[in-house]
Amino acid sequence: MDETVAEYIRRTVLKIPRDEIKAMLQKWGFLSEAQLETVNFHQIKEKISQDVVQLCEENSADIKQAAVLDIIYNHIYPNKRVWSVYQMNKRGEETEVFELTDFKTKFKRLLRSALKNVTISFREYEDNAIWIRIAWGTPYTKPNQYKTSYAVYHSQTPYVFISASVLKSNLPLLCQALLFASNYHDIREMELRSHSLNALKDIVFKRYSQVIFLCFLFSSLLVSPAVDLRIVEENRSEKERIERLTREAFGVGPQPKLEFAQYKLETMFKSDPKMDVLDEKEPFRCLVKFSSPHLLESLKSLAPAGMADAPLSPLLTCIPQKARNYFKIREKKGSLPGSFVSP
């Protein structure tokens, strides 16, 4: 077994919590149960990793087997990476039967025709998710197994979740391979990122409890100064109204853990005609960005905390719904929304 493969397996084992190493190696399936029984999983992790490497040497493991173990680790701990959502589109309404073997063949063919030194690995999961791991090299260097890209493609949907390596120059090539293999025409990023892959799936596949409602694009953002919570508490009817509107907007369950969202605004300034401040009636364009360790829960808490009027503007409460439209909301009439106040 190559020394670089042995070192990569050792480091992968060291990342796994000690009480989960045996179970993860069993899922890997490269080592037999008899071989695993020879390992003392109660000793320090460094010694466990060395014993596992020794067994892998007996089985002549290569980088393909090591890559599968890395996929299993990332599938169990997807929150270790930052994920972005991409949506692919077809021409017209044509539908095709998805063939996994054909998908893999075409994906590898395109990448290897453009870049010789590349390691590509696949693993299927029960929710129609195909996990793809790519280790990138250059025409003159071997693939770097420590700077990998991941793509999670759901074969029955046009959505793919990508966690790119630091080598962002390879992202267009990855997108081309996905389009070619899945027979789509174009692909666009949905400006939706998070460490929580499951939360992104909940939003895109509409698996959250939020009540779906009409989002009127001409509504303006209403924000008020922070209010003393004691005053809100004294007015029970007002508190009940705020709670009801919050439930209507966000539902009763926990929100998907979204960390980043953005959309574009285009609006016209309103001014006194007598003042004639603006000579050119050009629209004002801006890019609105939101970020928080738990964005949707933060927005949900604004009105109950007294930091914004209820109901919140649809520009905020429609963020999960508008994820499907890339958060590009264009407000063509009315004044520019007020400033967002973070809780």
Secondary structure as UniProt FT lines:
FT   HELIX           3..15
FT   HELIX           18..20
FT   HELIX           21..28
FT   HELIX           33..37
FT   TURN            41..42
FT   HELIX           45..58
FT   TURN            59..60
FT   HELIX           63..76
FT   HELIX           78..80
FT   STRAND          83..89
FT   TURN            92..93
FT   HELIX           100..114
FT   STRAND          118..124
FT   TURN            126..127
FT   STRAND          129..136
FT   TURN            139..140
FT   TURN            145..146
FT   STRAND          148..154
FT   TURN            155..156
FT   STRAND          159..163
FT   HELIX           168..170
FT   HELIX           171..182
FT   STRAND          186..194
FT   HELIX           197..204
FT   TURN            205..206
FT   TURN            217..218
FT   HELIX           229..234
FT   HELIX           236..250
FT   STRAND          260..267
FT   TURN            273..275
FT   STRAND          284..291
FT   TURN            293..294
FT   HELIX           295..302
FT   TURN            303..306
FT   HELIX           314..317
FT   HELIX           319..322
FT   HELIX           323..325
FT   TURN            326..327
//
